[in-house]
Amino acid sequence: MSHLSYAWTRTNVTLETRRRLAALPFRLDLRPLGDVDRITRAIRESDLPDDFAEFLETGGRPAAAGTGGA
């Protein structure tokens, strides 16, 4: 399947677009605008997986063993 995606990209994405994308930073670290503690508490109290709350709490970095989650 990846070869189809690659072929489509090569056919449909212009050289200029590829250059602009290549100029972007490899990684962007974003934090939610708001109270992260309140957001993660709401996630933990809902039926959503705790992994998402952990992701927000750690900024997307793996939590140390034995922390985070319920």
HELIX and SHEET records of a PDB file:
HELIX    1   1 SER A    2  ASN A   12  1                                  11    
HELIX    2   2 LEU A   15  ALA A   23  1                                   9    
HELIX    3   3 VAL A   36  GLU A   45  1                                  10    
HELIX    4   4 ASP A   50  THR A   58  1                                   9    
END                                                                             
